[in-house]
Amino acid sequence: MHKAIRKNHTPVRRCVICRTNLPKSELNRYVCIKTESGEIKPVLDEEQVMPGRGYYICNSPECEKRFAKFRGWRK
Ligand SMILES: [Zn+2]
C-alpha cells in the first residue's frame, strides 16, 4: 500500500469550471488573496506553492473566460 505504484503517480485535480479531472501540471492554480484595498481576488499561482485555498482551471480558453465570472472563490 505504501510504496507501490507511487513512482509515476501524478496528482489529479479538477477544473472548477468544466469539472474535468486533469493532472495538476496541466491546470492553472489560482489562490485568493486579499489586496491592500481589502478586495479579495484570485491570482495565478504559477509555482503552485502559495498557501490558501487553491482553484484549478484547465487551459481551455472557455474556462478562463468563465472563471472571470466565477464567484465560487468569494465564499
Ligand atoms: Zn475547464
N, CA, C, O and the ligand as a Tripos MOL2 file, in Angstrom:
@<TRIPOS>MOLECULE
protein
  301   299    76     0     0
PROTEIN
NO_CHARGES

@<TRIPOS>ATOM
      1 N           0.8300   -1.2100    0.0000 N.3       1 MET1
      2 CA          0.0000    0.0000    0.0000 C.3       1 MET1
      3 C           0.8620    1.2560    0.0000 C.2       1 MET1
      4 O           0.4850    2.2720   -0.5850 O.2       1 MET1
      5 N           2.0330    1.1880    0.6640 N.am      2 HIS2
      6 CA          2.7750    2.4210    0.8350 C.3       2 HIS2
      7 C           3.6820    2.7920   -0.3210 C.2       2 HIS2
      8 O           3.6690    3.9330   -0.7830 O.2       2 HIS2
      9 N           4.4810    1.8220   -0.7970 N.am      3 LYS3
     10 CA          5.4020    2.2350   -1.8560 C.3       3 LYS3
     11 C           4.9510    1.8180   -3.2500 C.2       3 LYS3
     12 O           5.5120    2.2940   -4.2360 O.2       3 LYS3
     13 N           4.0030    0.9860   -3.3570 N.am      4 ALA4
     14 CA          3.5850    0.5280   -4.6700 C.3       4 ALA4
     15 C           2.9560    1.6350   -5.5230 C.2       4 ALA4
     16 O           2.2040    2.4780   -5.0330 O.2       4 ALA4
     17 N           3.2860    1.5980   -6.7890 N.am      5 ILE5
     18 CA          2.6730    2.4910   -7.7900 C.3       5 ILE5
     19 C           2.7980    3.9840   -7.4700 C.2       5 ILE5
     20 O           2.0490    4.8070   -7.9970 O.2       5 ILE5
     21 N           3.7260    4.3090   -6.6260 N.am      6 ARG6
     22 CA          3.8560    5.7190   -6.2670 C.3       6 ARG6
     23 C           4.7020    6.4750   -7.2920 C.2       6 ARG6
     24 O           4.5300    7.6770   -7.4940 O.2       6 ARG6
     25 N           5.5930    5.7680   -7.9160 N.am      7 LYS7
     26 CA          6.6220    6.3970   -8.7340 C.3       7 LYS7
     27 C           6.0870    7.3680   -9.7890 C.2       7 LYS7
     28 O           6.5130    8.5220   -9.8450 O.2       7 LYS7
     29 N           5.1890    6.9180  -10.5930 N.am      8 ASN8
     30 CA          4.6900    7.7810  -11.6540 C.3       8 ASN8
     31 C           3.3420    8.4020  -11.3090 C.2       8 ASN8
     32 O           2.5650    8.8150  -12.1700 O.2       8 ASN8
     33 N           3.1200    8.4410  -10.0510 N.am      9 HIS9
     34 CA          1.8400    8.9850   -9.6350 C.3       9 HIS9
     35 C           1.7680   10.4860   -9.9140 C.2       9 HIS9
     36 O           2.6340   11.2490   -9.4860 O.2       9 HIS9
     37 N           0.7460   10.8910  -10.6230 N.am     10 THR10
     38 CA          0.5400   12.3140  -10.8900 C.3      10 THR10
     39 C          -0.6920   12.7670  -10.1320 C.2      10 THR10
     40 O          -1.7660   12.1830  -10.2760 O.2      10 THR10
     41 N          -0.5430   13.7920   -9.3370 N.am     11 PRO11
     42 CA         -1.7310   14.2810   -8.6370 C.3      11 PRO11
     43 C          -2.7520   14.8180   -9.6320 C.2      11 PRO11
     44 O          -2.4070   15.5270  -10.5780 O.2      11 PRO11
     45 N          -3.9720   14.4790   -9.4100 N.am     12 VAL12
     46 CA         -5.0360   14.9090  -10.3070 C.3      12 VAL12
     47 C          -5.9110   15.9320   -9.5950 C.2      12 VAL12
     48 O          -6.2720   15.7700   -8.4300 O.2      12 VAL12
     49 N          -6.2350   16.9740  -10.3200 N.am     13 ARG13
     50 CA         -7.1200   17.9970   -9.7580 C.3      13 ARG13
     51 C          -8.2410   18.2470  -10.7490 C.2      13 ARG13
     52 O          -8.1460   17.9030  -11.9270 O.2      13 ARG13
     53 N          -9.2890   18.8450  -10.2500 N.am     14 ARG14
     54 CA        -10.4520   19.0730  -11.0960 C.3      14 ARG14
     55 C         -10.6030   20.5600  -11.4220 C.2      14 ARG14
     56 O         -10.5180   21.4220  -10.5480 O.2      14 ARG14
     57 N         -10.8260   20.8260  -12.6910 N.am     15 CYS15
     58 CA        -11.1110   22.1840  -13.1190 C.3      15 CYS15
     59 C         -12.4250   22.6110  -12.4800 C.2      15 CYS15
     60 O         -13.4350   21.9180  -12.6050 O.2      15 CYS15
     61 N         -12.4110   23.7530  -11.7960 N.am     16 VAL16
     62 CA        -13.6260   24.1760  -11.0870 C.3      16 VAL16
     63 C         -14.7250   24.6220  -12.0410 C.2      16 VAL16
     64 O         -15.8800   24.7550  -11.6370 O.2      16 VAL16
     65 N         -14.3780   24.8530  -13.2930 N.am     17 ILE17
     66 CA        -15.3800   25.3010  -14.2550 C.3      17 ILE17
     67 C         -16.0220   24.1300  -14.9950 C.2      17 ILE17
     68 O         -17.2340   23.9330  -14.9170 O.2      17 ILE17
     69 N         -15.2130   23.3550  -15.7100 N.am     18 CYS18
     70 CA        -15.8060   22.2710  -16.5080 C.3      18 CYS18
     71 C         -15.7910   20.9340  -15.7700 C.2      18 CYS18
     72 O         -16.3290   19.9420  -16.2620 O.2      18 CYS18
     73 N         -15.1700   20.9110  -14.5860 N.am     19 ARG19
     74 CA        -15.1470   19.7200  -13.7310 C.3      19 ARG19
     75 C         -14.4690   18.5190  -14.3770 C.2      19 ARG19
     76 O         -14.8090   17.3690  -14.0980 O.2      19 ARG19
     77 N         -13.5130   18.8030  -15.2360 N.am     20 THR20
     78 CA        -12.7200   17.7290  -15.8190 C.3      20 THR20
     79 C         -11.5330   17.4460  -14.9050 C.2      20 THR20
     80 O         -10.8690   18.3720  -14.4380 O.2      20 THR20
     81 N         -11.2720   16.1840  -14.6530 N.am     21 ASN21
     82 CA        -10.1100   15.8200  -13.8610 C.3      21 ASN21
     83 C          -8.8880   15.7550  -14.7580 C.2      21 ASN21
     84 O          -8.8900   15.0620  -15.7760 O.2      21 ASN21
     85 N          -7.8450   16.4780  -14.3770 N.am     22 LEU22
     86 CA         -6.6190   16.5320  -15.1720 C.3      22 LEU22
     87 C          -5.4130   16.4780  -14.2430 C.2      22 LEU22
     88 O          -5.5100   16.8140  -13.0630 O.2      22 LEU22
     89 N          -4.2650   16.0470  -14.7920 N.am     23 PRO23
     90 CA         -3.0470   16.1120  -13.9690 C.3      23 PRO23
     91 C          -2.7890   17.5480  -13.5410 C.2      23 PRO23
     92 O          -2.9860   18.4870  -14.3130 O.2      23 PRO23
     93 N          -2.3580   17.6990  -12.3310 N.am     24 LYS24
     94 CA         -2.0960   19.0190  -11.7660 C.3      24 LYS24
     95 C          -1.2550   19.8950  -12.6960 C.2      24 LYS24
     96 O          -1.4780   21.1020  -12.8000 O.2      24 LYS24
     97 N          -0.2960   19.2780  -13.3640 N.am     25 SER25
     98 CA          0.6180   20.0360  -14.2240 C.3      25 SER25
     99 C          -0.0830   20.6580  -15.4260 C.2      25 SER25
    100 O           0.4520   21.5700  -16.0560 O.2      25 SER25
    101 N          -1.2730   20.1710  -15.7410 N.am     26 GLU26
    102 CA         -1.9960   20.7250  -16.8800 C.3      26 GLU26
    103 C          -3.0510   21.7320  -16.4680 C.2      26 GLU26
    104 O          -3.8480   22.1920  -17.2860 O.2      26 GLU26
    105 N          -3.0440   22.0640  -15.2000 N.am     27 LEU27
    106 CA         -4.0210   23.0270  -14.7090 C.3      27 LEU27
    107 C          -3.3180   24.2730  -14.1930 C.2      27 LEU27
    108 O          -2.1690   24.2130  -13.7540 O.2      27 LEU27
    109 N          -4.0080   25.3860  -14.2470 N.am     28 ASN28
    110 CA         -3.5050   26.6140  -13.6500 C.3      28 ASN28
    111 C          -4.1070   26.7440  -12.2680 C.2      28 ASN28
    112 O          -5.3170   26.6060  -12.0870 O.2      28 ASN28
    113 N          -3.2510   27.0120  -11.2940 N.am     29 ARG29
    114 CA         -3.7580   27.1440   -9.9290 C.3      29 ARG29
    115 C          -3.9180   28.6220   -9.5750 C.2      29 ARG29
    116 O          -3.0130   29.4330   -9.7720 O.2      29 ARG29
    117 N          -5.0660   28.9350   -9.0590 N.am     30 TYR30
    118 CA         -5.3200   30.2910   -8.5840 C.3      30 TYR30
    119 C          -5.5560   30.2510   -7.0870 C.2      30 TYR30
    120 O          -6.1650   29.3190   -6.5620 O.2      30 TYR30
    121 N          -5.0680   31.2680   -6.4130 N.am     31 VAL31
    122 CA         -5.2750   31.3860   -4.9770 C.3      31 VAL31
    123 C          -5.8870   32.7440   -4.7060 C.2      31 VAL31
    124 O          -5.5000   33.7450   -5.3090 O.2      31 VAL31
    125 N          -6.8430   32.7720   -3.7970 N.am     32 CYS32
    126 CA         -7.4710   34.0490   -3.4640 C.3      32 CYS32
    127 C          -6.6170   34.8040   -2.4670 C.2      32 CYS32
    128 O          -6.2120   34.2610   -1.4390 O.2      32 CYS32
    129 N          -6.3510   36.0450   -2.7750 N.am     33 ILE33
    130 CA         -5.5950   36.8890   -1.8560 C.3      33 ILE33
    131 C          -6.4010   38.1450   -1.5660 C.2      33 ILE33
    132 O          -7.2690   38.5530   -2.3370 O.2      33 ILE33
    133 N          -6.0830   38.7330   -0.4360 N.am     34 LYS34
    134 CA         -6.7400   39.9860   -0.0800 C.3      34 LYS34
    135 C          -5.8060   41.1190   -0.4830 C.2      34 LYS34
    136 O          -4.6580   41.1800   -0.0400 O.2      34 LYS34
    137 N          -6.3010   41.9980   -1.3110 N.am     35 THR35
    138 CA         -5.4640   43.1170   -1.7330 C.3      35 THR35
    139 C          -5.4130   44.1740   -0.6420 C.2      35 THR35
    140 O          -6.1450   44.1010    0.3450 O.2      35 THR35
    141 N          -4.5420   45.1570   -0.8310 N.am     36 GLU36
    142 CA         -4.3970   46.2100    0.1690 C.3      36 GLU36
    143 C          -5.6900   46.9880    0.3590 C.2      36 GLU36
    144 O          -5.9530   47.5290    1.4340 O.2      36 GLU36
    145 N          -6.4950   47.0370   -0.6980 N.am     37 SER37
    146 CA         -7.7680   47.7550   -0.5840 C.3      37 SER37
    147 C          -8.8580   46.8970    0.0690 C.2      37 SER37
    148 O         -10.0030   47.3290    0.1990 O.2      37 SER37
    149 N          -8.4890   45.6780    0.4760 N.am     38 GLY38
    150 CA         -9.4490   44.8190    1.1470 C.3      38 GLY38
    151 C         -10.2840   43.9780    0.2050 C.2      38 GLY38
    152 O         -11.1790   43.2470    0.6300 O.2      38 GLY38
    153 N          -9.9870   44.0880   -1.0670 N.am     39 GLU39
    154 CA        -10.7220   43.3310   -2.0740 C.3      39 GLU39
    155 C         -10.1270   41.9250   -2.1670 C.2      39 GLU39
    156 O          -8.9100   41.7490   -2.0960 O.2      39 GLU39
    157 N         -10.9850   40.9440   -2.3250 N.am     40 ILE40
    158 CA        -10.4920   39.5800   -2.4790 C.3      40 ILE40
    159 C         -10.5000   39.2180   -3.9520 C.2      40 ILE40
    160 O         -11.5250   39.3270   -4.6260 O.2      40 ILE40
    161 N          -9.3620   38.7910   -4.4400 N.am     41 LYS41
    162 CA         -9.3180   38.4100   -5.8410 C.3      41 LYS41
    163 C          -8.3750   37.2350   -6.0560 C.2      41 LYS41
    164 O          -7.4240   37.0430   -5.2980 O.2      41 LYS41
    165 N          -8.6440   36.4520   -7.0920 N.am     42 PRO42
    166 CA         -7.7790   35.3110   -7.3600 C.3      42 PRO42
    167 C          -6.5520   35.7250   -8.1540 C.2      42 PRO42
    168 O          -6.6400   36.5290   -9.0820 O.2      42 PRO42
    169 N          -5.4140   35.1710   -7.7830 N.am     43 VAL43
    170 CA         -4.1900   35.4210   -8.5410 C.3      43 VAL43
    171 C          -3.6240   34.0850   -9.0050 C.2      43 VAL43
    172 O          -3.7740   33.0620   -8.3370 O.2      43 VAL43
    173 N          -2.9770   34.1170  -10.1530 N.am     44 LEU44
    174 CA         -2.3800   32.9020  -10.6880 C.3      44 LEU44
    175 C          -1.1730   32.5070   -9.8460 C.2      44 LEU44
    176 O          -0.2600   33.3040   -9.6320 O.2      44 LEU44
    177 N          -1.1850   31.2820   -9.3800 N.am     45 ASP45
    178 CA         -0.0820   30.7510   -8.5760 C.3      45 ASP45
    179 C           0.7640   29.8640   -9.4820 C.2      45 ASP45
    180 O           0.5780   28.6490   -9.5410 O.2      45 ASP45
    181 N           1.6920   30.4950  -10.1810 N.am     46 GLU46
    182 CA          2.4630   29.7650  -11.1960 C.3      46 GLU46
    183 C           3.2910   28.6230  -10.6230 C.2      46 GLU46
    184 O           3.4370   27.5750  -11.2530 O.2      46 GLU46
    185 N           3.8280   28.8300   -9.4320 N.am     47 GLU47
    186 CA          4.6660   27.7840   -8.8360 C.3      47 GLU47
    187 C           3.8280   26.7280   -8.1180 C.2      47 GLU47
    188 O           4.3520   25.6920   -7.7100 O.2      47 GLU47
    189 N           2.5520   26.9840   -7.9640 N.am     48 GLN48
    190 CA          1.6250   26.0920   -7.2720 C.3      48 GLN48
    191 C           2.0780   25.8070   -5.8560 C.2      48 GLN48
    192 O           1.9920   24.6760   -5.3770 O.2      48 GLN48
    193 N           2.5620   26.8490   -5.1880 N.am     49 VAL49
    194 CA          3.0630   26.6660   -3.8210 C.3      49 VAL49
    195 C           2.4560   27.6540   -2.8370 C.2      49 VAL49
    196 O           2.7450   27.5920   -1.6420 O.2      49 VAL49
    197 N           1.6250   28.5580   -3.3180 N.am     50 MET50
    198 CA          1.0780   29.5620   -2.4140 C.3      50 MET50
    199 C           0.1080   28.9410   -1.4320 C.2      50 MET50
    200 O          -0.6460   28.0330   -1.7830 O.2      50 MET50
    201 N           0.1250   29.4350   -0.1820 N.am     51 PRO51
    202 CA         -0.8060   28.8900    0.8020 C.3      51 PRO51
    203 C          -2.2240   29.3640    0.5240 C.2      51 PRO51
    204 O          -2.4390   30.3470   -0.1850 O.2      51 PRO51
    205 N          -3.1600   28.6680    1.0790 N.am     52 GLY52
    206 CA         -4.5500   29.0610    0.8990 C.3      52 GLY52
    207 C          -5.2950   28.1150   -0.0110 C.2      52 GLY52
    208 O          -4.7380   27.1710   -0.5710 O.2      52 GLY52
    209 N          -6.5440   28.3970   -0.1330 N.am     53 ARG53
    210 CA         -7.4380   27.5790   -0.9380 C.3      53 ARG53
    211 C          -7.0980   27.7690   -2.4030 C.2      53 ARG53
    212 O          -7.1300   28.8920   -2.9070 O.2      53 ARG53
    213 N          -6.7730   26.6930   -3.0880 N.am     54 GLY54
    214 CA         -6.4360   26.7960   -4.4990 C.3      54 GLY54
    215 C          -7.6090   26.4410   -5.3840 C.2      54 GLY54
    216 O          -8.4340   25.5890   -5.0520 O.2      54 GLY54
    217 N          -7.6640   27.1100   -6.5090 N.am     55 TYR55
    218 CA         -8.6930   26.8140   -7.5100 C.3      55 TYR55
    219 C          -7.9860   26.4390   -8.7850 C.2      55 TYR55
    220 O          -7.1190   27.1700   -9.2650 O.2      55 TYR55
    221 N          -8.3510   25.3070   -9.3330 N.am     56 TYR56
    222 CA         -7.6760   24.8310  -10.5280 C.3      56 TYR56
    223 C          -8.5360   25.0550  -11.7550 C.2      56 TYR56
    224 O          -9.7280   24.7490  -11.7760 O.2      56 TYR56
    225 N          -7.8920   25.5990  -12.7770 N.am     57 ILE57
    226 CA         -8.5730   25.8740  -14.0340 C.3      57 ILE57
    227 C          -7.7730   25.2140  -15.1410 C.2      57 ILE57
    228 O          -6.5450   25.3040  -15.1570 O.2      57 ILE57
    229 N          -8.4520   24.5530  -16.0630 N.am     58 CYS58
    230 CA         -7.7350   23.9280  -17.1660 C.3      58 CYS58
    231 C          -7.3330   24.9900  -18.1940 C.2      58 CYS58
    232 O          -7.6560   26.1680  -18.0400 O.2      58 CYS58
    233 N          -6.6400   24.5690  -19.2220 N.am     59 ASN59
    234 CA         -6.1170   25.5280  -20.1970 C.3      59 ASN59
    235 C          -7.1220   25.9740  -21.2450 C.2      59 ASN59
    236 O          -6.7850   26.7560  -22.1340 O.2      59 ASN59
    237 N          -8.3280   25.4940  -21.1510 N.am     60 SER60
    238 CA         -9.3200   25.8660  -22.1410 C.3      60 SER60
    239 C          -9.6560   27.3550  -22.0550 C.2      60 SER60
    240 O          -9.9320   27.8610  -20.9680 O.2      60 SER60
    241 N          -9.6360   28.0600  -23.1840 N.am     61 PRO61
    242 CA         -9.9750   29.4890  -23.1870 C.3      61 PRO61
    243 C         -11.3780   29.7230  -22.6370 C.2      61 PRO61
    244 O         -11.6480   30.7330  -21.9870 O.2      61 PRO61
    245 N         -12.2430   28.7890  -22.9050 N.am     62 GLU62
    246 CA        -13.6130   28.8800  -22.4180 C.3      62 GLU62
    247 C         -13.6520   28.9000  -20.8860 C.2      62 GLU62
    248 O         -14.4030   29.6710  -20.2890 O.2      62 GLU62
    249 N         -12.8480   28.0570  -20.2650 N.am     63 CYS63
    250 CA        -12.8240   28.0110  -18.8080 C.3      63 CYS63
    251 C         -12.2010   29.2670  -18.2300 C.2      63 CYS63
    252 O         -12.6390   29.7610  -17.1910 O.2      63 CYS63
    253 N         -11.1750   29.7870  -18.9020 N.am     64 GLU64
    254 CA        -10.5670   31.0270  -18.4250 C.3      64 GLU64
    255 C         -11.5790   32.1620  -18.4570 C.2      64 GLU64
    256 O         -11.6670   32.9760  -17.5390 O.2      64 GLU64
    257 N         -12.3360   32.1860  -19.5430 N.am     65 LYS65
    258 CA        -13.3510   33.2180  -19.6940 C.3      65 LYS65
    259 C         -14.3990   33.0960  -18.5870 C.2      65 LYS65
    260 O         -14.7950   34.0760  -17.9560 O.2      65 LYS65
    261 N         -14.8260   31.8590  -18.3810 N.am     66 ARG66
    262 CA        -15.8690   31.6520  -17.3740 C.3      66 ARG66
    263 C         -15.3530   31.8600  -15.9600 C.2      66 ARG66
    264 O         -16.1140   32.2330  -15.0670 O.2      66 ARG66
    265 N         -14.0750   31.6230  -15.7540 N.am     67 PHE67
    266 CA        -13.5170   31.8120  -14.4140 C.3      67 PHE67
    267 C         -13.5410   33.2920  -14.0230 C.2      67 PHE67
    268 O         -13.6490   33.6280  -12.8440 O.2      67 PHE67
    269 N         -13.4380   34.1710  -15.0250 N.am     68 ALA68
    270 CA        -13.5010   35.6040  -14.7470 C.3      68 ALA68
    271 C         -14.8410   35.9740  -14.1220 C.2      68 ALA68
    272 O         -14.9460   36.9510  -13.3800 O.2      68 ALA68
    273 N         -15.8550   35.1840  -14.4320 N.am     69 LYS69
    274 CA        -17.1870   35.4450  -13.8790 C.3      69 LYS69
    275 C         -17.5320   34.5080  -12.7280 C.2      69 LYS69
    276 O         -18.5740   34.6290  -12.0840 O.2      69 LYS69
    277 N         -16.6300   33.5820  -12.4990 N.am     70 PHE70
    278 CA        -16.8510   32.5940  -11.4550 C.3      70 PHE70
    279 C         -16.8020   33.2720  -10.0840 C.2      70 PHE70
    280 O         -15.8760   34.0280   -9.7900 O.2      70 PHE70
    281 N         -17.7980   32.9970   -9.2590 N.am     71 ARG71
    282 CA        -17.8390   33.6690   -7.9600 C.3      71 ARG71
    283 C         -17.6990   32.7140   -6.7890 C.2      71 ARG71
    284 O         -17.8210   33.1240   -5.6340 O.2      71 ARG71
    285 N         -17.4450   31.4520   -7.0740 N.am     72 GLY72
    286 CA        -17.3200   30.4760   -6.0070 C.3      72 GLY72
    287 C         -16.1940   30.8020   -5.0320 C.2      72 GLY72
    288 O         -16.2590   30.4740   -3.8470 O.2      72 GLY72
    289 N         -15.1500   31.4630   -5.5660 N.am     73 TRP73
    290 CA        -13.9930   31.7750   -4.7130 C.3      73 TRP73
    291 C         -14.2830   32.9040   -3.7380 C.2      73 TRP73
    292 O         -13.4760   33.1570   -2.8430 O.2      73 TRP73
    293 N         -15.4070   33.5890   -3.8840 N.am     74 ARG74
    294 CA        -15.7080   34.7050   -2.9800 C.3      74 ARG74
    295 C         -16.1850   34.2250   -1.6100 C.2      74 ARG74
    296 O         -16.1510   34.9780   -0.6370 O.2      74 ARG74
    297 N         -16.6200   32.9910   -1.5410 N.am     75 LYS75
    298 CA        -17.1740   32.4880   -0.2900 C.3      75 LYS75
    299 C         -16.1350   32.5090    0.8360 C.2      75 LYS75
    300 O         -16.4380   32.1160    1.9630 O.2      75 LYS75
    301 ZN        -12.0100   23.5200  -17.5580 Zn       76 ZN76
@<TRIPOS>BOND
     1     1     2 1
     2     2     3 1
     3     3     4 2
     4     3     5 am
     5     5     6 1
     6     6     7 1
     7     7     8 2
     8     7     9 am
     9     9    10 1
    10    10    11 1
    11    11    12 2
    12    11    13 am
    13    13    14 1
    14    14    15 1
    15    15    16 2
    16    15    17 am
    17    17    18 1
    18    18    19 1
    19    19    20 2
    20    19    21 am
    21    21    22 1
    22    22    23 1
    23    23    24 2
    24    23    25 am
    25    25    26 1
    26    26    27 1
    27    27    28 2
    28    27    29 am
    29    29    30 1
    30    30    31 1
    31    31    32 2
    32    31    33 am
    33    33    34 1
    34    34    35 1
    35    35    36 2
    36    35    37 am
    37    37    38 1
    38    38    39 1
    39    39    40 2
    40    39    41 am
    41    41    42 1
    42    42    43 1
    43    43    44 2
    44    43    45 am
    45    45    46 1
    46    46    47 1
    47    47    48 2
    48    47    49 am
    49    49    50 1
    50    50    51 1
    51    51    52 2
    52    51    53 am
    53    53    54 1
    54    54    55 1
    55    55    56 2
    56    55    57 am
    57    57    58 1
    58    58    59 1
    59    59    60 2
    60    59    61 am
    61    61    62 1
    62    62    63 1
    63    63    64 2
    64    63    65 am
    65    65    66 1
    66    66    67 1
    67    67    68 2
    68    67    69 am
    69    69    70 1
    70    70    71 1
    71    71    72 2
    72    71    73 am
    73    73    74 1
    74    74    75 1
    75    75    76 2
    76    75    77 am
    77    77    78 1
    78    78    79 1
    79    79    80 2
    80    79    81 am
    81    81    82 1
    82    82    83 1
    83    83    84 2
    84    83    85 am
    85    85    86 1
    86    86    87 1
    87    87    88 2
    88    87    89 am
    89    89    90 1
    90    90    91 1
    91    91    92 2
    92    91    93 am
    93    93    94 1
    94    94    95 1
    95    95    96 2
    96    95    97 am
    97    97    98 1
    98    98    99 1
    99    99   100 2
   100    99   101 am
   101   101   102 1
   102   102   103 1
   103   103   104 2
   104   103   105 am
   105   105   106 1
   106   106   107 1
   107   107   108 2
   108   107   109 am
   109   109   110 1
   110   110   111 1
   111   111   112 2
   112   111   113 am
   113   113   114 1
   114   114   115 1
   115   115   116 2
   116   115   117 am
   117   117   118 1
   118   118   119 1
   119   119   120 2
   120   119   121 am
   121   121   122 1
   122   122   123 1
   123   123   124 2
   124   123   125 am
   125   125   126 1
   126   126   127 1
   127   127   128 2
   128   127   129 am
   129   129   130 1
   130   130   131 1
   131   131   132 2
   132   131   133 am
   133   133   134 1
   134   134   135 1
   135   135   136 2
   136   135   137 am
   137   137   138 1
   138   138   139 1
   139   139   140 2
   140   139   141 am
   141   141   142 1
   142   142   143 1
   143   143   144 2
   144   143   145 am
   145   145   146 1
   146   146   147 1
   147   147   148 2
   148   147   149 am
   149   149   150 1
   150   150   151 1
   151   151   152 2
   152   151   153 am
   153   153   154 1
   154   154   155 1
   155   155   156 2
   156   155   157 am
   157   157   158 1
   158   158   159 1
   159   159   160 2
   160   159   161 am
   161   161   162 1
   162   162   163 1
   163   163   164 2
   164   163   165 am
   165   165   166 1
   166   166   167 1
   167   167   168 2
   168   167   169 am
   169   169   170 1
   170   170   171 1
   171   171   172 2
   172   171   173 am
   173   173   174 1
   174   174   175 1
   175   175   176 2
   176   175   177 am
   177   177   178 1
   178   178   179 1
   179   179   180 2
   180   179   181 am
   181   181   182 1
   182   182   183 1
   183   183   184 2
   184   183   185 am
   185   185   186 1
   186   186   187 1
   187   187   188 2
   188   187   189 am
   189   189   190 1
   190   190   191 1
   191   191   192 2
   192   191   193 am
   193   193   194 1
   194   194   195 1
   195   195   196 2
   196   195   197 am
   197   197   198 1
   198   198   199 1
   199   199   200 2
   200   199   201 am
   201   201   202 1
   202   202   203 1
   203   203   204 2
   204   203   205 am
   205   205   206 1
   206   206   207 1
   207   207   208 2
   208   207   209 am
   209   209   210 1
   210   210   211 1
   211   211   212 2
   212   211   213 am
   213   213   214 1
   214   214   215 1
   215   215   216 2
   216   215   217 am
   217   217   218 1
   218   218   219 1
   219   219   220 2
   220   219   221 am
   221   221   222 1
   222   222   223 1
   223   223   224 2
   224   223   225 am
   225   225   226 1
   226   226   227 1
   227   227   228 2
   228   227   229 am
   229   229   230 1
   230   230   231 1
   231   231   232 2
   232   231   233 am
   233   233   234 1
   234   234   235 1
   235   235   236 2
   236   235   237 am
   237   237   238 1
   238   238   239 1
   239   239   240 2
   240   239   241 am
   241   241   242 1
   242   242   243 1
   243   243   244 2
   244   243   245 am
   245   245   246 1
   246   246   247 1
   247   247   248 2
   248   247   249 am
   249   249   250 1
   250   250   251 1
   251   251   252 2
   252   251   253 am
   253   253   254 1
   254   254   255 1
   255   255   256 2
   256   255   257 am
   257   257   258 1
   258   258   259 1
   259   259   260 2
   260   259   261 am
   261   261   262 1
   262   262   263 1
   263   263   264 2
   264   263   265 am
   265   265   266 1
   266   266   267 1
   267   267   268 2
   268   267   269 am
   269   269   270 1
   270   270   271 1
   271   271   272 2
   272   271   273 am
   273   273   274 1
   274   274   275 1
   275   275   276 2
   276   275   277 am
   277   277   278 1
   278   278   279 1
   279   279   280 2
   280   279   281 am
   281   281   282 1
   282   282   283 1
   283   283   284 2
   284   283   285 am
   285   285   286 1
   286   286   287 1
   287   287   288 2
   288   287   289 am
   289   289   290 1
   290   290   291 1
   291   291   292 2
   292   291   293 am
   293   293   294 1
   294   294   295 1
   295   295   296 2
   296   295   297 am
   297   297   298 1
   298   298   299 1
   299   299   300 2
@<TRIPOS>SUBSTRUCTURE
     1 MET1         2 RESIDUE 1 A MET
     2 HIS2         6 RESIDUE 1 A HIS
     3 LYS3        10 RESIDUE 1 A LYS
     4 ALA4        14 RESIDUE 1 A ALA
     5 ILE5        18 RESIDUE 1 A ILE
     6 ARG6        22 RESIDUE 1 A ARG
     7 LYS7        26 RESIDUE 1 A LYS
     8 ASN8        30 RESIDUE 1 A ASN
     9 HIS9        34 RESIDUE 1 A HIS
    10 THR10       38 RESIDUE 1 A THR
    11 PRO11       42 RESIDUE 1 A PRO
    12 VAL12       46 RESIDUE 1 A VAL
    13 ARG13       50 RESIDUE 1 A ARG
    14 ARG14       54 RESIDUE 1 A ARG
    15 CYS15       58 RESIDUE 1 A CYS
    16 VAL16       62 RESIDUE 1 A VAL
    17 ILE17       66 RESIDUE 1 A ILE
    18 CYS18       70 RESIDUE 1 A CYS
    19 ARG19       74 RESIDUE 1 A ARG
    20 THR20       78 RESIDUE 1 A THR
    21 ASN21       82 RESIDUE 1 A ASN
    22 LEU22       86 RESIDUE 1 A LEU
    23 PRO23       90 RESIDUE 1 A PRO
    24 LYS24       94 RESIDUE 1 A LYS
    25 SER25       98 RESIDUE 1 A SER
    26 GLU26      102 RESIDUE 1 A GLU
    27 LEU27      106 RESIDUE 1 A LEU
    28 ASN28      110 RESIDUE 1 A ASN
    29 ARG29      114 RESIDUE 1 A ARG
    30 TYR30      118 RESIDUE 1 A TYR
    31 VAL31      122 RESIDUE 1 A VAL
    32 CYS32      126 RESIDUE 1 A CYS
    33 ILE33      130 RESIDUE 1 A ILE
    34 LYS34      134 RESIDUE 1 A LYS
    35 THR35      138 RESIDUE 1 A THR
    36 GLU36      142 RESIDUE 1 A GLU
    37 SER37      146 RESIDUE 1 A SER
    38 GLY38      150 RESIDUE 1 A GLY
    39 GLU39      154 RESIDUE 1 A GLU
    40 ILE40      158 RESIDUE 1 A ILE
    41 LYS41      162 RESIDUE 1 A LYS
    42 PRO42      166 RESIDUE 1 A PRO
    43 VAL43      170 RESIDUE 1 A VAL
    44 LEU44      174 RESIDUE 1 A LEU
    45 ASP45      178 RESIDUE 1 A ASP
    46 GLU46      182 RESIDUE 1 A GLU
    47 GLU47      186 RESIDUE 1 A GLU
    48 GLN48      190 RESIDUE 1 A GLN
    49 VAL49      194 RESIDUE 1 A VAL
    50 MET50      198 RESIDUE 1 A MET
    51 PRO51      202 RESIDUE 1 A PRO
    52 GLY52      206 RESIDUE 1 A GLY
    53 ARG53      210 RESIDUE 1 A ARG
    54 GLY54      214 RESIDUE 1 A GLY
    55 TYR55      218 RESIDUE 1 A TYR
    56 TYR56      222 RESIDUE 1 A TYR
    57 ILE57      226 RESIDUE 1 A ILE
    58 CYS58      230 RESIDUE 1 A CYS
    59 ASN59      234 RESIDUE 1 A ASN
    60 SER60      238 RESIDUE 1 A SER
    61 PRO61      242 RESIDUE 1 A PRO
    62 GLU62      246 RESIDUE 1 A GLU
    63 CYS63      250 RESIDUE 1 A CYS
    64 GLU64      254 RESIDUE 1 A GLU
    65 LYS65      258 RESIDUE 1 A LYS
    66 ARG66      262 RESIDUE 1 A ARG
    67 PHE67      266 RESIDUE 1 A PHE
    68 ALA68      270 RESIDUE 1 A ALA
    69 LYS69      274 RESIDUE 1 A LYS
    70 PHE70      278 RESIDUE 1 A PHE
    71 ARG71      282 RESIDUE 1 A ARG
    72 GLY72      286 RESIDUE 1 A GLY
    73 TRP73      290 RESIDUE 1 A TRP
    74 ARG74      294 RESIDUE 1 A ARG
    75 LYS75      298 RESIDUE 1 A LYS
    76 ZN76       301 GROUP 0 **** ****
